[in-house]
Amino acid sequence: MSVFKAIIKSIRSNIINIIVYFSIFAFFGNITARANVTTTDTMFEEVTMKVAVTDYDNSNISKAVVSYLKDTQKVVDPQTEDTQTINDNVRFGIYQYAIIIPEGFGESLKAGGGKNELEYIAPGTSASEYLLTQKINDYLNDIVIYMENGYTENEAIELTHQQMVKLNDTKAIVNDKSDENHRSFYTGMFTFNGYSMMMILCICVSAALISFTKDKDVSNRISVSGMTFKKRNFAIIGAVALFGFVLTTVVILVIHLASGEYANDKLIYYAINAYVLMFVGLGVAYLFSTITSSENLINMLSNMFIISMSFLCGVFVDIQFLSESIIKAAHFLPLYWYVAAINFINNTATSEILCKKFGMYLLIEILFAFAFFAAGMIISKKKEQYAI
């Protein structure tokens, strides 16, 4: 029991590190999760762009185009007539889109041409940019069709304008309820938690363990006491497991409280996965503490191992952007299976999550935890035998 209490006391002495890494998780995890959250309710909403318009024509038709853009987009003054400068402003994001209407455009359109004379400037080929170009072309097509069917120019413009503005306000209703069409807030927070919780456990638990054992006098007294090697290690594991359980529970509560409107009924499954990762983190921390008694080296090992895993396993960079060779290598790291379980929860209906596949992900994480604990106990035993 004295060993158990000593470990808990040592962990409490690292409260500053715990607060620092937990604050990083609570702040940056929340920001990234909210920035990346998508739902089927919002993924098809109309996007309003900042559009710079240069009108050299000033005809009724060109003015109608400008009016339509003002009603549906955010129109701004390009503040220059130089095409290259306008292009640079679009490229650097001063505005997102630019359109130049040449002189004589209105008359040319009525004569059967004109549309191809418009100059569009956009930074790329995103869906929003393509859609806006298509809307302008549709607007002009409708004006021409109305005039060809006997309507006057002003009547054609008025009818087209009413129709296109009304169409712009249309909202798509998605009937597909599949969970794989969105990324939840919980997914973002628990994914970032893979980095922050592993760092807290590795640095703080390892520091507690080495501060407890590097005092040779204390270490020697424990070695000659009546407590067996097995009991001593079980007491150590029990103490760090209690800390890990409390830490993980607090993390889960913070995520749930921060979720607000993004909360869903899958929290319990994310929580189970987080508790399993806790054992992995404790195993890594225990292994590092048996390798060295230097806190600086512990910090270096923790940062190298966990940050590398976070980049390779989909914590910092989404797995879909990683190359096939990196993904294959990541299969040998525990964080890959943690993130895989999170993505599986996100993409699966709640009633179908408890299945063989989810159990396999958790089992692989547990096997990694056992491997780290076993390696640490072997190193610790050998060190004690040879008085290293």
N, C-alpha and C positions, 0 to 999 in steps of 0.2 A: 504493500500500500504506500510505503514511503517513496518508492520509485515512481508510482503513478502520480502522487502529489507533486514530486519534484519536477516532473515533465510538464504538468499543467502550469506550475509556477514559472518555469522557463519560457513557456509559450506566451504567458501574459506579459513577460518582459519585452516581447517583440510587438507590442501593441501599435507602435508607430508605423512599422512596416505594414501591418494588417490594415490600418486606417488608410495609408497611402494607396495601396493596391485596390482596396475596396472602393475608394473614392474614384479611382481611374475607371473601374468597372461601372459604377453607378452613373458617372457623368458621360464618358465616351460611349459606353455600351448603350445607354439610353438614346444618345444622339444618333448613332449609326443605325440602331433598330428602327427609330422613327423615320429616319431618312430613307430607309430601304423597304419599309412596310408597304405592301401593295395588296389590294383586295379587288374582287370582281366588281365592286361597286364603283371604283374609281379608275380602273385601268383603261376605260374607254371614254373618259370625260373629254370634252372639247378643250384644246390647249389654246390659250391666247398668247400671241407672239408680239414682240416689239418690232414693228415694220417701219422702215424709212421709205418715204414716197417722194419721187421727183417727177413733177408733171410739167412737161414742156409743151403740152398740147392745149390744155385748158378748154377743151371742147365739152359738150354736154356729157358725152360718153366717158371721157377721162375723169371728169368731175364725179360721175356716178360711181366709177371704180374706186376713187378715193373715199367717197362717202360710204360705200359698202365696207371698205377696210376699216374705216373709223368706227362703224357700228359693230364690227365683229373682232377686230384686233386692236392693239395699242399702236396708233400711228404717231410717229415722231418725225421731226425735221432732220434731214440728213446733214444739214449745216455745211454742205459742200456740194459743188456740182462736178467735181472731179471723180470719174468712175473708179480710178485706182484707189483713191482715198475712201470712197464708199465701200469698195471691196475689202480694204484693210479694216474698216470699222466693223464690218460684218464678221470678218475672220477673228477679230479680237473681242467680239461679244458686246460691242457698244450698242448695237442692235442686232436682232437675230435674222432679219430678212430685209432685202431692199428691192424695190421695183422702180424702174425708170420708164416713163411713158414718153415716147418721142413726139415731136411736132408732126401734126398731120395724121395722128393715129386714128382719131374719130372718123375722119373722112375715108381713110383707107379701110377701116372695118366695115363701113356702110357699103363700100365698093366691092366687098368680098374678100378682103385681106385683113391685115392689121394685127391679128392675134400673135403672129410670129415676130412682129416688130417689137413687142414688149421685151424688156431686158430684166431678167430675174437674177438676183444675186443672193446666194445662200451659202453658209459655211460647209454644208455637206449634203447628204441625201437622207436625212431623217424622215420619219413618217409625217411629222408635223409640217415640215417644209414642202414635201411632195404634195401633201393634202391641200395646203394653202394655194400652191400653184394650180392644182386641179380645180379648186373652187373659183379662182379668178377666170380660168378658161371657161368653166361652166357658166359663169356670170355673163361673159361676153357672148358665148354661144346662144344663151337664152335671149339676149337682146336681139341678136341677128335673126333668130327664128321668129320672134314676135314681129319684127319689121317685115320679114318676108311674107308673113301672113296678113299683112294689111294694117298693122298697128303703126301709129306715128312713132317717131323717135322718143318723145317724152313718155308716151303711153308704154312703150316697150321697156324703157328704163324703170318706170314706176312699178310695173308688174313684176319684172325680174328682181328688183330690189326687195320688194315685199316677200317674194317667194324665197329668195336666198337667205335673207336675214332670219326668217322663220325656220328654215331648214337648219341654220347654224345653231339654233337653240334646241334642236332635237337631242335627246339623251338616250343612249343605248341601254336597254335592259337585258342583262345577261341571265339567261335561264340555266346555264351550265353551273351547277353547284359544286363541281369538282374542286377539292382542296388544292390540287396541284397547280391551279391557276393563280396562286398568290403566295406571298411570303409574309408570314405573320410576325407580329411584334415579338411574341415569345421566341420565335426562331432566331431573330436577330440578337436578342438579349442572351439567350442560352448559348448561342454560338460564341459570342464575345466572352461569356463566362468560362469557356474552355481555356482561354488564355489567363484571365485574371485569377481564377480559383487555383489553377495549377501553380501559378507564380506564388500566391499566398502560401499554399501548402508546402511547396518545395523550399522556399526561402525561410519561412517562419518555423516550420516543423523541423527542418534540418538544423537551423540555428539553435533551436531548443535542445535537440538531441546532442549536438556536439558541445554545447555549453554545459550540458549535464555530464558528459563523459570525459571531456578533455581535462577536467580537474583530476590529476592522477591520484591524489589522496582519496577523493570520493570514489573514484573508479576502483581503486584497490580494495577499499573497505567493502564495497558491494560484491567484488569478486570473491572475497573470503567469507562472506556472510552465508547464512543458511539458505538463501534464495538461489535456486537452481538457475542455470542459464535459460532454460525454457520459460520458467515462471517470470524471470526478469524481463525477457523479451515480450511476453504476453502482456505484462503490465505496461511496458512502453507502448506497444501497439494499441492497447485499450485506451491509454491517455490521448494519443494522437487521433484515434478514431472518434473519441468524444468531441475533441476540438473540430475535427472535420465535419462531423454531423451538425454541430451548432453552426459552423460557418456556412455550410450548404443550406441549412434551413433558413438562415437569415437572408442568403442570396435569393432563394426562392420567394420569400415573403416580399423582398424589395422589388423583384421583377413583377410579382402579382400586383403590388400597390402602384407601381409605375405604369402598368398596362392600361388602366383606365378604360377608354372606349374600345381598345384593341383586345381586351380579354376574351378568351374562348374556353371551351370545355376540355382542352387538351393539356392543361397545366400539370395534371397528375403524371402524365407520361413523360413530359419534359423533366419533371422533378425526379422521377425514378432514374432517368438517364444521368442526371446531375449527381445523384447519390452514388451511382456506380463509378462515375468519373472521380468522385472523391477518393475512393479506394485506390485508383490509379495514381492520383497525386500523392497520397500518403505513401504508397509503395516507392515512388520515385524519390520522395523526400528521405525515406528511411535508407534507401540505397545510397544516395549522395552522402548522407551522414556517416556511413560506414567507410566511404572511400577516402574522406579527408576530414580533418578537424579544423580547417581554416574557413572562417566565415566568408572571406573574400573569394576563395576558390568555389565555395558553395554558390555564391551569387553569380559567379562567372558561368559555372556549369548549368545553373538553373536558367539563366538568360539564353545561353547558347542552345540548350536543348528545347526549351519551351517556345521561344520565339521562332526557331527553325521549324518546329512542328506546326506552329500556328500558320506559317506561310505555306507549308507543304500540304497541310491537311484541310484547308478550306475555312480557317477561322478568319484570317485577314484578307485572303483572296478567295472569292467564290470558286468552288471546285470546278465549275463549268469553264473557267478561264485557264485552268492548269493543263499542261500538256499530258499526253497519255503516259509517257515515261515517268513523270513526277507522280501521277496518280498511282501507278503500279508500285513505286517506291513507298508511297504514303501508306499502303496497306500494311506495312510492317511497323507502323506507329499507332499508339492508342488513340490519339486525338482524331485520326481519320475515322475510326469506328464510332466515336462520340458524335462527330459532325454528321456521319452517315445516318445515325439513329435520329438525330434532330431533323434532318431533311425528310426522312421516312415519316416521322410524325407529322411534319408540315404538309406532306403531299398525300396523306392517307386519311380517309374518313375516320372519325372517332371510333365508330363501332368495329373497325377492321384493324386497328393498331395492334391489339394483343394477338400476335400471330407468331409463327415460327421465325420469320425474318427478323422481327423486332427482338425476339429472344436471342437470336444468334448474335446480333450486334452487342447486346448487353453481356452475353457470355464471353465474347472475345475480349471486351474491356476487362472483365473480371480475371480472365486468364493472364492478361498483361499485368494486372495488379499483383496476382500471385507470383508471377515471374520476378517482378521487382522486389517483392518482400523476400522471396526465397534467395535471390542473389545477395541481398543485403544481409540476411542471417548467415549465409555461408561465409561471406567476407568477415563479418563480426566474429564468428566462431573461430575462424582461422587466425585472425588478429589476436584474439584472446589466448589461443593455444600457443602461438609463437611470441606472445608478449610484444606485439608490434605497437 
